[in-house]
Amino acid sequence: MDYELKPEETALAARVEALLGANPDLTAGAARAWLARLGECGYLAAGPGADVARLLAGKALAARAPWLVFAAELQRLAAELVAEHGALAQREALLPALRAGTRVAALAFSEPGRPLEAGPACRAEPAGEGYALSGQKGPVSLAACCDWLAVLAATPRGPAVLFVERAAPGVEPGAPLESFGYAELEGRPVSLREVRVPAGQVLGPLPAAALPGLIAALRRAEDRLATAAALGLLARCLEEARAAASAPREGGKPAASHQLVRFELAEMLTQLQTAELLALRAAAAAAAGSPEAERLGLCAKVFASEAACRVSDQALGILAGAGYLRSHPVARALAEARLGCLAGHSSHAARLALADDVLARLAPV
């Protein structure tokens, strides 16, 4: 494998870093403006084959605002759904705004207390020239500020994804959930009561056999964004710990003069470098369409997300009480790193899948 990154792989990250330097507002209220900026710089339109470029750009975003990686990748996934499953007229009507970030889509696939693999309980029944949609979804990220809800629902002819106007009658977002991290995403439940959706905004109905593939694609997308977010958290924690360890202290030597602190910094760097190399290898395999891409992606996701948990804890040990403030980047990383172990394939589920793969390859049936 060639470990020298190409200009086309680093250009997107450079544009994202320039945006971060020019636009310091990274609060939840800036989500719409940021998605438009990311659309303008090409992030939201980066599709298959641009896996390495997206990984590097996602890492740059996550080092400053991990929640924004989730928002951007979910927006990009909504665009990919239209590109793959939409008719020509739907692609022409929906894709430009999604890829430009001028209209925000929130994915409403999950349902309270129901695994995705069980299929949607939310139903869309034919009504006039479209459908009437009813059910419960949640938690839905950015549900309060989006333009469209991309709702996975069951129809009499199979599953479908309906692009619902958030302002449509019958769409009722609830109060934001008190999450442990990523509060800017404002995940909240959404009630849908006889919401009318035009046929032109319905992807499908899809064959029932397509649902497992759709869910698998969502899990893979969540794995990729969790990996990118973990890399950004790793980089941010290392930088915060390095700065704190190097800072002079009144009446004493800086913390970096102690051997234990130096060992911790070396270990943190090793975790970051290893996670980044593994993630880059997985991204390169995905871009090349390698059969190894899926298992490499799982390996990268497990290692990077768990490394982010370890390194954020090490960084807190170096910063001590200063890093325990709720607003400090390390305190936030300590909470937000945990989501990486749960999103997409959880660490436990990923390990089971990898073990099955190892056993199958060692003793093929």
C-alpha positions as CSV (number, residue, x, y, z in Angstrom):
1,M,0.0,0.0,0.0
2,D,1.2,3.5,-0.9
3,Y,1.1,5.6,2.4
4,E,1.8,8.8,0.6
5,L,-1.4,10.8,0.4
6,K,-2.3,12.3,-3.0
7,P,-3.2,15.9,-3.5
8,E,-6.8,15.0,-4.5
9,E,-7.1,13.1,-1.2
10,T,-5.9,16.0,1.0
11,A,-7.6,18.9,-0.9
12,L,-11.0,18.5,0.7
13,A,-9.6,18.5,4.2
14,A,-7.6,21.6,3.4
15,R,-10.8,23.4,2.3
16,V,-12.6,22.3,5.5
17,E,-9.7,23.6,7.6
18,A,-9.8,26.9,5.8
19,L,-13.6,27.1,6.6
20,L,-12.9,26.3,10.3
21,G,-10.3,29.1,10.4
22,A,-12.7,31.6,8.9
23,N,-15.9,30.7,10.7
24,P,-15.4,30.2,14.4
25,D,-19.0,29.8,15.3
26,L,-19.5,26.0,15.9
27,T,-22.7,26.1,18.0
28,A,-25.9,24.2,17.3
29,G,-27.5,27.4,15.9
30,A,-24.9,27.5,13.1
31,A,-25.8,24.0,11.8
32,R,-27.6,25.2,8.7
33,A,-24.9,27.8,7.8
34,W,-22.2,25.1,8.2
35,L,-24.0,22.6,6.0
36,A,-24.2,25.2,3.3
37,R,-20.5,25.9,3.6
38,L,-19.7,22.2,3.5
39,G,-21.9,21.9,0.4
40,E,-20.1,24.8,-1.3
41,C,-16.6,23.2,-0.6
42,G,-17.7,19.9,-2.0
43,Y,-17.9,17.8,1.2
44,L,-21.6,16.8,0.8
45,A,-21.1,15.8,-2.8
46,A,-18.1,13.5,-2.2
47,G,-19.4,10.1,-3.1
48,P,-18.0,6.6,-3.7
49,G,-14.3,6.6,-4.5
50,A,-13.6,9.7,-2.3
51,D,-13.4,7.7,0.9
52,V,-9.9,8.8,1.9
53,A,-10.7,12.5,1.2
54,R,-13.9,12.2,3.3
55,L,-12.1,10.6,6.2
56,L,-9.4,13.3,6.3
57,A,-12.0,16.1,6.0
58,G,-14.1,14.4,8.7
59,K,-11.2,14.2,11.0
60,A,-10.5,17.9,10.5
61,L,-14.1,18.7,11.4
62,A,-14.2,16.4,14.4
63,A,-11.1,17.9,15.9
64,R,-13.1,21.1,16.4
65,A,-16.8,20.0,16.3
66,P,-17.5,16.3,16.4
67,W,-21.2,16.9,16.2
68,L,-20.8,18.6,12.8
69,V,-19.3,15.4,11.3
70,F,-22.5,13.5,12.3
71,A,-24.7,16.3,10.8
72,A,-22.7,16.4,7.6
73,E,-22.5,12.7,7.1
74,L,-26.2,12.1,7.7
75,Q,-26.9,14.9,5.2
76,R,-24.6,13.2,2.7
77,L,-26.3,9.8,3.4
78,A,-29.7,11.3,2.6
79,A,-28.2,12.5,-0.7
80,E,-26.8,9.1,-1.4
81,L,-30.3,7.5,-0.8
82,V,-31.8,9.8,-3.4
83,A,-28.9,9.1,-5.9
84,E,-29.3,5.4,-5.5
85,H,-33.0,4.8,-5.1
86,G,-34.6,7.9,-6.6
87,A,-36.2,8.2,-10.1
88,L,-34.7,10.7,-12.5
89,A,-37.2,13.4,-11.7
90,Q,-36.6,12.9,-7.9
91,R,-32.8,13.1,-8.4
92,E,-33.3,16.4,-10.3
93,A,-35.6,17.8,-7.7
94,L,-33.9,16.7,-4.5
95,L,-30.2,16.2,-5.1
96,P,-29.0,19.7,-5.9
97,A,-30.3,21.2,-2.7
98,L,-29.0,18.3,-0.5
99,R,-25.5,18.3,-2.0
100,A,-25.4,22.1,-1.7
101,G,-26.5,22.0,1.9
102,T,-29.2,24.6,1.2
103,R,-31.9,22.3,2.3
104,V,-31.2,20.1,5.4
105,A,-32.4,16.5,5.7
106,A,-32.7,14.6,8.9
107,L,-32.7,10.8,8.8
108,A,-35.7,9.4,10.6
109,F,-35.1,5.6,10.4
110,S,-35.0,4.5,14.1
111,E,-38.0,3.9,16.2
112,P,-38.3,3.9,20.0
113,G,-37.6,0.4,21.4
114,R,-37.5,-1.2,18.0
115,P,-34.3,-2.4,16.2
116,L,-33.8,-1.3,12.6
117,E,-33.5,-4.9,11.5
118,A,-37.1,-5.6,12.6
119,G,-38.3,-3.2,9.9
120,P,-40.3,0.0,10.4
121,A,-43.6,0.0,12.3
122,C,-44.3,3.5,10.9
123,R,-46.7,3.1,8.0
124,A,-47.5,5.0,4.8
125,E,-50.9,4.2,3.2
126,P,-51.8,5.3,-0.3
127,A,-53.9,8.6,-0.2
128,G,-54.8,10.4,-3.4
129,E,-51.6,11.2,-5.4
130,G,-49.3,10.2,-2.6
131,Y,-49.3,8.7,0.9
132,A,-50.6,9.4,4.4
133,L,-47.8,8.7,6.9
134,S,-48.3,7.8,10.6
135,G,-46.0,6.6,13.3
136,Q,-43.3,7.4,15.8
137,K,-39.6,8.1,15.0
138,G,-36.7,8.9,17.2
139,P,-34.3,10.0,18.3
140,V,-33.9,12.1,15.1
141,S,-30.9,14.4,15.0
142,L,-31.5,18.0,13.8
143,A,-35.2,17.3,13.7
144,A,-36.1,20.9,14.9
145,C,-34.1,22.7,12.2
146,C,-34.2,20.5,9.2
147,D,-36.3,21.1,6.0
148,W,-37.0,17.4,5.3
149,L,-37.3,14.3,7.4
150,A,-36.2,11.2,5.4
151,V,-38.6,8.7,7.0
152,L,-38.2,5.0,6.6
153,A,-41.8,3.5,6.6
154,A,-43.7,0.4,5.5
155,T,-46.2,0.6,2.6
156,P,-48.5,-2.0,1.3
157,R,-46.0,-2.7,-1.5
158,G,-42.8,-2.7,0.6
159,P,-40.5,-0.3,2.4
160,A,-40.0,3.2,1.3
161,V,-38.1,6.4,2.3
162,L,-40.4,9.4,2.3
163,F,-39.0,13.0,2.2
164,V,-41.4,14.8,4.5
165,E,-41.6,18.5,4.9
166,R,-40.8,19.2,8.6
167,A,-43.4,22.1,8.5
168,A,-46.1,19.8,7.1
169,P,-49.3,19.4,9.2
170,G,-49.1,16.3,11.4
171,V,-45.3,16.5,12.0
172,E,-44.7,17.0,15.7
173,P,-41.1,17.0,17.0
174,G,-40.9,16.4,20.7
175,A,-38.5,17.9,23.3
176,P,-34.8,17.2,22.8
177,L,-33.4,14.2,24.7
178,E,-30.9,14.8,27.4
179,S,-28.0,13.0,25.8
180,F,-24.6,12.3,27.4
181,G,-22.9,14.0,24.5
182,Y,-23.5,15.6,21.0
183,A,-26.1,17.9,22.5
184,E,-25.9,20.2,19.4
185,L,-27.6,17.5,17.3
186,E,-30.7,17.9,19.5
187,G,-31.9,14.4,19.0
188,R,-35.6,14.2,19.7
189,P,-38.6,12.0,19.0
190,V,-41.0,12.9,16.2
191,S,-44.7,12.0,15.9
192,L,-46.2,11.7,12.5
193,R,-50.0,11.8,12.3
194,E,-51.6,11.4,8.9
195,V,-48.9,13.4,7.2
196,R,-49.5,13.8,3.5
197,V,-46.5,13.2,1.3
198,P,-46.6,13.7,-2.5
199,A,-45.6,10.7,-4.6
200,G,-42.7,12.7,-6.1
201,Q,-41.1,12.7,-2.6
202,V,-41.3,9.0,-2.0
203,L,-38.3,6.7,-2.8
204,G,-39.9,3.4,-3.5
205,P,-41.7,1.4,-2.6
206,L,-38.6,-0.8,-2.6
207,P,-38.6,-4.6,-2.8
208,A,-38.8,-6.1,0.7
209,A,-35.4,-7.8,0.0
210,A,-33.9,-4.3,-0.4
211,L,-34.5,-3.4,3.3
212,P,-31.5,-5.4,4.7
213,G,-29.2,-3.8,2.2
214,L,-30.5,-0.3,3.1
215,I,-30.0,-1.0,6.8
216,A,-26.5,-2.4,6.2
217,A,-25.6,0.7,4.2
218,L,-26.7,2.9,7.1
219,R,-24.7,0.9,9.5
220,R,-21.6,1.2,7.3
221,A,-22.1,4.9,7.0
222,E,-22.4,5.2,10.8
223,D,-19.2,3.2,11.2
224,R,-17.4,5.5,8.8
225,L,-18.5,8.7,10.5
226,A,-17.8,7.2,14.0
227,T,-14.3,6.4,12.8
228,A,-13.7,10.0,11.5
229,A,-15.2,11.5,14.7
230,A,-12.9,9.3,16.8
231,L,-9.8,10.4,14.8
232,G,-10.8,14.1,15.4
233,L,-11.3,13.5,19.1
234,L,-8.0,11.7,19.4
235,A,-6.2,14.6,17.7
236,R,-8.0,17.2,19.9
237,C,-7.2,15.4,23.2
238,L,-3.6,14.9,22.3
239,E,-3.2,18.6,21.5
240,E,-5.0,19.7,24.7
241,A,-2.8,17.4,26.7
242,R,0.4,18.5,25.0
243,A,-0.5,22.2,25.6
244,A,-1.3,21.6,29.3
245,A,1.8,19.5,29.9
246,S,4.1,22.1,28.3
247,A,2.5,25.1,30.1
248,P,4.8,26.7,32.8
249,R,3.5,26.4,36.4
250,E,4.1,28.9,39.1
251,G,6.8,27.7,41.5
252,G,7.4,24.5,39.7
253,K,8.4,22.7,36.5
254,P,5.8,22.0,33.7
255,A,4.0,18.7,33.9
256,A,6.0,17.5,30.8
257,S,9.1,17.3,33.0
258,H,7.7,14.2,34.7
259,Q,8.5,10.9,33.1
260,L,5.0,9.5,33.6
261,V,3.4,12.4,31.7
262,R,5.9,12.0,28.9
263,F,5.1,8.3,28.7
264,E,1.4,9.1,28.6
265,L,1.9,11.6,25.7
266,A,3.9,9.0,23.8
267,E,1.1,6.4,24.3
268,M,-1.5,8.9,23.1
269,L,0.4,9.7,20.0
270,T,0.9,6.0,19.3
271,Q,-2.9,5.4,19.6
272,L,-3.7,8.3,17.3
273,Q,-1.1,7.2,14.6
274,T,-2.3,3.6,14.7
275,A,-5.9,4.5,14.5
276,E,-5.3,6.9,11.6
277,L,-3.2,4.4,9.6
278,L,-5.8,1.7,10.1
279,A,-8.6,4.1,9.1
280,L,-6.8,5.2,6.0
281,R,-6.2,1.6,5.0
282,A,-9.9,0.9,5.4
283,A,-10.8,4.0,3.4
284,A,-8.4,3.2,0.6
285,A,-9.8,-0.4,0.4
286,A,-13.4,1.0,0.2
287,A,-12.4,3.5,-2.5
288,A,-10.9,0.6,-4.5
289,G,-13.9,-1.7,-4.0
290,S,-11.7,-4.3,-2.3
291,P,-13.5,-7.3,-0.8
292,E,-11.5,-6.6,2.4
293,A,-13.1,-3.2,2.8
294,E,-15.9,-4.2,5.1
295,R,-13.8,-6.1,7.6
296,L,-11.1,-3.4,7.5
297,G,-13.8,-0.8,8.2
298,L,-15.0,-2.7,11.2
299,C,-11.5,-3.1,12.6
300,A,-10.8,0.6,12.1
301,K,-14.1,1.6,13.7
302,V,-13.5,-0.6,16.8
303,F,-9.9,0.4,17.3
304,A,-10.4,4.2,16.7
305,S,-13.5,4.5,18.8
306,E,-12.0,2.6,21.7
307,A,-8.7,4.5,21.4
308,A,-10.7,7.7,21.7
309,C,-12.1,6.5,25.0
310,R,-8.7,5.6,26.3
311,V,-6.9,8.8,25.1
312,S,-9.6,11.1,26.4
313,D,-9.2,9.5,29.8
314,Q,-5.4,9.9,29.6
315,A,-5.8,13.6,28.6
316,L,-8.1,14.2,31.5
317,G,-5.4,12.7,33.8
318,I,-2.9,15.3,32.5
319,L,-5.2,18.3,32.7
320,A,-6.7,17.2,36.1
321,G,-9.4,19.5,37.4
322,A,-9.1,22.0,34.5
323,G,-10.2,19.4,32.0
324,Y,-13.2,18.3,34.1
325,L,-15.2,21.4,33.4
326,R,-18.3,20.6,31.3
327,S,-17.3,23.1,28.6
328,H,-13.7,21.9,28.2
329,P,-12.9,20.0,25.0
330,V,-11.4,17.1,26.9
331,A,-14.4,16.7,29.2
332,R,-16.7,16.7,26.1
333,A,-14.4,14.2,24.3
334,L,-14.6,11.9,27.3
335,A,-18.4,11.8,26.9
336,E,-18.6,11.9,23.2
337,A,-16.0,9.2,22.5
338,R,-18.4,6.7,24.1
339,L,-20.9,7.2,21.3
340,G,-18.4,5.8,18.8
341,C,-18.5,2.5,20.6
342,L,-22.3,2.4,20.2
343,A,-23.0,4.0,16.7
344,G,-23.3,1.8,13.7
345,H,-21.9,-1.7,14.6
346,S,-21.3,-1.5,18.4
347,S,-17.9,-2.7,19.5
348,H,-19.5,-6.0,20.7
349,A,-21.4,-6.5,17.4
350,A,-18.4,-5.6,15.3
351,R,-16.2,-8.1,17.2
352,L,-18.8,-10.9,16.7
353,A,-18.9,-10.1,13.0
354,L,-15.1,-10.1,12.7
355,A,-14.9,-13.4,14.6
356,D,-17.4,-15.0,12.3
357,D,-15.4,-13.8,9.4
358,V,-12.1,-15.1,10.8
359,L,-13.7,-18.5,11.5
360,A,-15.3,-18.7,8.0
361,R,-12.0,-17.9,6.3
362,L,-10.0,-20.3,8.4
363,A,-12.5,-23.1,8.0
364,P,-14.6,-22.4,5.0
365,V,-17.8,-24.4,4.6
